[in-house]
Amino acid sequence: MQYKSTRSSATLTASQAIIKGLADDGGLFLPVSVPKLAIPLEKLPALSYCETAYLVMKDFLDDFTEEELKDCIGKAYDEKFDTKEIAPVHQANDQYFLELYHGATIAFKDMALSLLPHLLTCAMKKNHVDKEVVILTATSGDTGKAALAGFGGVKGTRIIVFYPKGGVSHIQELQMVTTKESNTKVIAVKGNFDDCQSGVKKIFNDEAFKKELDEKGFCFSSANSINIGRLIPQIVYYVYAYGRMVGNGAIKAGEELNFTVPTGNFGNILAGFLAKKMGLPVGKLICASNENNVLFDFFKTGVYDRNRNFVLTTSPSMDILISSNLERLIYLSCGEDDVKNRELMESLAKTGKYEITEEMKAYLRDFYGVWATEEQVKETIRSVYDACGYVIDPHTAVAAFADKKWKEESGTVAKSVVLSTASPYKFSESVLKAIDKESIPADDFAMADRLCELWGEKIPNAVEGIRNAEILHKDVCEIAAMKDAVAGYLQ
């Protein structure tokens, strides 16, 4: 299997693409073809998560041996997850929630970032890379800690995480800045997530800087979903969820299933689209946005325009105006024309916008955009809890609202699954403001205790473990100083 950049014709193997992360031309890697699902749909319910993962990924990552890939999978999906199911499907009234937050950092990023370090270290050995790999990552809240947890202590790697100061929840920030492993560095940036993400891409594309570091024994890679080693593992839980829905009798094998996805950087929902291209009977992919609704407008008009106010919401991991992974879909929609795609991305960089053709819009017919206001998010958390005692976080609430809105607008009665992307304990304050009739405690951990009283679910170790942890990462930098911060750490 070869991987091609969205901005040129050069190709690499899977392991080479995983090491590189971002293509030299600034493009993102995609497989030149999407393999078909290697198992009949009616057999999916009998498979464990690890078994499903191997069958989904083996043809995408075919330069890994069966032994290597199964070893990586086994190390990733182990006791770090608090349930053997890894990603259980929970029914709450008339909605189904795929719980993707049972990993070490209680967010869906664990699903791929538990695996990526093992894929990367295996790929390094396979390709005889003797340099120290520097994982450079921007986060809107969840990727950062999941990457730190995945790569912390991994021999031959260092990881640097940039996050927007004031743009993540307090719990998210504490999870990152209390990280202890000596190969980790966390830096707050005076800007928003888009500034962090653009800064990281700028460093990746700085050839002189990369040459300088290469001479010192370093090479860059990424843990963001721009890395194909992040994206492909995310396909797995769509296939697994379909198997669970067949197994519990909600659908029959071969019946279409829709997925509603809280969306920011577009990697999560794009994985669902690739699952459909593999042959999974996916109907609609409902792209759920918060008040930073650039994707909603794009699917409605065909114009992507980030020239708008940036809104800080209660779903910070979705506070994004430049959805990097959308480039992969744009590339596919224009017939894999890297020249056309590059023109559109250059327009985005220069003017902040681009417009696709009618033919490209037709290619996007599997997607449906809905967005939710802050009040609608709060009301959704409250209504789900009042109806059945089930608690969801604000990101999941955006999707739960969008799921019902889409069904109302389309008139469909087809089954759908809402992707639940973070534990409510990660956003206790926002959840309590929606469901608690009493006064809200002032302290984040007192809020978690209060939520535990109301919900009854045990407070996860990811929260308990930072209750009294020492803050070890205190650096704050300007956007323009991100490269200097990287250089300073590596020296």
N, C-alpha and C positions, 0 to 999 in steps of 0.2 A: 504494500500500500504506500503510495507516494502522497506527500502533502505539498500543496501549492500555495504560494502567497496570493492574497487578493489583489496585489498591485504589480505582479510580474509573473513570468512563466517558470521561474526557477522552482525546483522541487527538492524535497528532503524526505527521508524515511521518518516514521513516527518518532523514534527515539531521538533523532537529530532535531526534529521540530520541537520536541518537549524541552530539550536542552536550550535551544535558542530562544524560545518563548515568543518573541516578536521578530518578524522577518526583517532582514537588513534594509529593505525598502520602506519599512514602516507599516507594511501590510500584516494581515493575520492569516495564519495557516488554516487550510481546509483540506480534507481528503479529496483526491481527484474523482473519487466515486464513493457512494455510500453503500456499504455491504447490506445484504438482506439479513433479516433476523434468522438466526441459525436454529430455531426450535419452533415446533407447531404451537399456536396460541393456546390450545387446550391443555398443553403440558406446563404452562407457566405457573399455575397455582401450586404445583408440587415443588417448585424450586425455592431454595433459600436465597437470601440476598447475594451471598458470595457466588453461588452457582449462576444466578442471573447475571451478575457482573461479568463473570468470565465469558459467558455466551454472547453478551452484547459487545464486549470490547475486543475479543480475540482477533477479529478480522480487521478492526481499525488499527490495532497495535500488533500487527503480524510479524514485526521484526523482534518482538519479545517471544521467547519460547513459552510453551505451555507451563513449564515448571516455574519460570521467572514470573509470568503474569499471575499465576495462582498464588505464588509466594507473596507478591505485592498486595494482592487482594486480601489474603488471609491476615497480613499484618495491619492492614488498614481498618477492616471491619471486625474488630475484636471487642474486648471488654471495655474499650473506650466508650462504646455506646451503651446506654443504660437499658436497652431492650434487645433481645436476640433477633427480633424482626428487623432491626436497624431503621426501617422506615414504615411504621404501621399506618394503616388507613383507619381513621376514626369516623364513625357516623354520628352526626349531631343534628337531630331532627331530619330535615330533608336534604342536608348537605353532607358531602364526604370530604374529610380533610386528610391529606397525606402529610403526616408529621415528619418533617425533615430536620428536627432540632434535638435529636437524642444523642448527639455526639459530644465531644469534650468541651466545646465552646457554645453549645446550645443554640446553634444557628445552622441553616442549610449548607453553609460553606464547608462544614465538616464533611459533608458527603463526598466531595471531591478532594478537599485538602488533606484528608486523612490518607489518601492514596497517592497524591502527587509526589511527595518526598521520596516514596519508595520507587515510583516510576522513574524519577529523575536520577536518583543514585544508581539505579540499575542501568539506565541509559548512559550515564557517564562511564561506567565500567565497560559497557558494550562498545562505546565509541572511543575508548582510551583517552578520555579527557583527564588530564593531570592537573588542571588549574582548579583553584577554589571558586566555586560557583556562588555568585552574589545574587540572591533573590531580592529583586527590587519591586515593591508593591505599594500601590495606593489603595486606600480603603475608605468606604463610606460608613464603616462601622463593624461589619462582621468578618469580611475577608481578612482583615488585619490579625485578629486574634487567632482565627483558624489557621492562618499561614504560620504564625508564630508557634502555635502548638504543634503544627506538623513538622516544621523545619528546626525547631529549637533542639539543640544538641546533636543534630545530624552532622556527622563527620564530613568534611569537605565542602561545607556550605556556610554562608553567612546570610542573614536576612535583615533587610532594612524596610520598615513600614512607615509610610507617611499617612497621616490622617488630618482632617480639617479641625483645627482647634475650635471648640464650641459647636461643632457640627455632628457630633455623635452623642449618644446617651452617656450618662455618668458611669453606668455599669460597663458599657462598651469600652469607655476610656480606661477605667480601672483594670479591666481584663488585659488591656495591652500594656499599660505603663507599669504593671507589677510583674511583668515577665522576667524570669530569673536567668534563663540560659545565656551563657557568655557569648554565643554567636548571634545574638539578637540586638537590634537597635530600633527604637520607636521614636519618631520625631513628629511633633505637632507642627502644622503649617498654618500661617495666618492667611487663610483663604477657604474656599469651599472644596468639595470633592473633585469637581471638574478641574480646579486649579492643581490639585494633587496629581490627578490622573494625567493631565497635560504635561506637568513637570516631569513625571516619570517617563512618559513617551519621549520627551525632549532629550532626556539623559540617554535613553536607549538609542536614539538616532544621532548622538554626538560621536562621530567616528573618531575624532582626535582624542576624546576622553576615553573611549573604549580601547584605543590603541595604547594609550598611556597605562591603563589598568592591566591590559594584556601583558605588557612588559613586566608588570609587577606580580604576575601570576594569578590574575582575576579574570573571570568572564561573567557577563550578566545573564540572568534568566528571570522569568516572572512567575508569580503565583496568582496573578489576576486571571480572570476568565479569558483574557486575550491568549493565554497559553492553552494549546490544544489538549494538553494533559489535564487541564481543569474541565474543559468542555465535554470531552467524551465520557468521563465517569458520570456526568450529570444525566446522560441519556438513560443510564441504568434504572434510575428510580421511576421513570415513566413506564418502562417495561414491567418493573416489579409491581407498581401500583395497578397496572392493567391486570396482572395475574391475581392480585389480591381481590380486585373487584369481580373477577370471574369466580374466584374461589369462594367468596361470600354470597354469591348468587345475585349480585346487583346487576350484572350484565352477563350475556352469553359470549363464549369465545367467537370472535369475528365481528361482534357488535361494536359500533363506533363509540368511543368515549372521549368526552371533551375535557380540557384542562384549563383552569383559571389560575394565572400566575402573577403574583405581585412583581412588578418589573421595574428595574432601574437601568442597569448596564446591559441588559438584553441577553446575557449568557444563559440564564435559567430557562427562559421561554424558547430560546433558539435550540436548546437541547431537546425540547419537546418536538420541534419541527424536524430535527434530524431523526428522532425516534419514528416519526411518521414516514420519513423517506426510507427508513429501514423496513417498513411494512407494518408497523404497529397501527391498528385501526383508530387513529386519532382523528376526531372530527374538527372542531374549532379549538384554536388556542386563543383564549381571551386574555388580552394584554391589559392588566390592571395597573393604573397609574394613580399616584396621589396628586396633590395640587401642582407639582412639577410635571405637567401633563403634555410634554413635548411629543411623546410617543402616541398619545391619543390623537393629537392634531395631525401627526404624520399619517397614521392609518386612515384618517378621515379625508385628508386633502392631498396626500402625496408630497407635501412640502415638509422637510425637516428644518426647523428654525429654532435655534437655541438662543436667539436674541430676545430674551424675556427676563422678567424678574426671577431670581432664584429664591425659592420659599423654603424656610426651615420648618419641617413638619414633625409630627410624632412618629413618622416612619422614616427615620433618617437614612437608612440603607437604600432608599429609593429617591433620595434628594439628589437627582442627577439630571443634567441637561445635555450631556454628551454621552450617548449610549454606545460605547465602543463596539460591542458585539453586533450591533445593527449592521456594521460594515460587511460582515459575512453574509447576511441576508441580502443586502443590496447587491453584492457581487453575484450571488446566485440568481437574483431576479433579473440582472442584465445579461443573462446567458453566459456567466463566467467570463465576462469581458473585463480584463484587468485594466485596460486603458480607460474605459468608460468609468469604472469604479474609482480609479485614481483621480480622474477629473472631478467627480462628485466629492471625494474626500478633500481634495485641494480647495474646492469651493467652500466646504464646511470650515476649513482652517482659516481661509481668508475672509469670508463674509459671514460665517456663522450659520449658513443655510445652504440647502440644495433642493432641487425638485426632481422627482423621478417621472418617467414616461407612463403613459396609460398601459402599455404592455407590461411594464414592471409592476404597476399597481395591481394588475390582474394576477400576477404571480403571488401576491400577498393575500389572496382571498381566504386562506386558512386562518388568518388573524382577524381579531375583532377587538377594538379598543374601547375601554370604559375607564373613567376616572372618578375618584371620590374626594369630596371635601373633607376637611378635618372633622366637621360636625357629623358627617355621614359615617366616618370611621368610628367615632366615639359611639354613635347610636348602634352601629353594627356589633361592636364588642358587647354593649349592654344587652341588646336583644338576644344574641346567642346565649349569653350567660343566663338571662332571665328565663329563657325557654327551656334550657336543659342543664344548666350548671356547668357548661363547657366554657373554658376560657381561651381566648385567642389574643395574640399580640396585634399591634396596630398594622403591621405589614400584611399579616394574614387577613385582618379585617378589611383592608383595601380590596383584597381579592374576593373575600366573601361577599362584600357589597357588589362588586363587579359581576360576580357569578349570578346573583339574583337579578341585577339590572339587565344583563345580557339575555337571560331567560324571558324577562318581561318584554324586552324590545323585539326579540326574535319569535316569541310565542312557542318556543321549543319545550318539550318535556323530556328531552334526552338526558341521560345521566352525565354528570360532570364531577371532576375531582378538583378541589381547591388545594393548592400547594401552600402548606403552613410552614413558613420559613424561619421562624424564630420562637423561642420559648417566651411565654408571657412574663417570666421572671426577669428577662432581659430589659423589659420596659414596664416595670411594676407601677411606676407613677402614672403613666398614661392609662394603663389598664384599670387601676384603682379609681382614677377620676371618672371612668365610665361606669364601673359596677358598684362602687362602695357608697353607701348612703351616709356613712359616718365621716369624720374628719380624716384627712390623709396625713400620715406621719411625715415628718420633715426629712428624716434620714432614709437613704435608699434601701438600706438593709432592714430597717423597721418596716418599710413598705413591702419588702419581700415577705417578711414575717406575717404582715397583715393579709397579703394575698394568699399565703399558705393557709391561714385560718379560714378564709372564704372558700377557697378552691379545694383544699384537702390534698393536693399533690405536693410531694416532697420538694423542698427547695434543692435545686441541682448543685452538684459539687462546684460547677463553674462559678456559681454565685457565692456559696459558702467559703470557697477557697480564697476569695479576695476580700472577705469581710474585714480582716485585720492585716492584710498584706502591705508590705512596704512599697512605696512608689520609687521605682528605680530608674525610670526614663523621664527626664524632665526637660529635654531640649525642645525649643520652639524656634522655628526659622521663618523667614520671609519666603515667598514663592520663588523669587529670583535666586535665593541662596540654597536651593535644594541640592544642586550638583556639588557645591562646596561642602555641604553637610555629608554627602556620600563620600567625597574624597577625604574629609577629615576623619570619618569613622574608619575607613579602610587603611589609613596611614597610622 
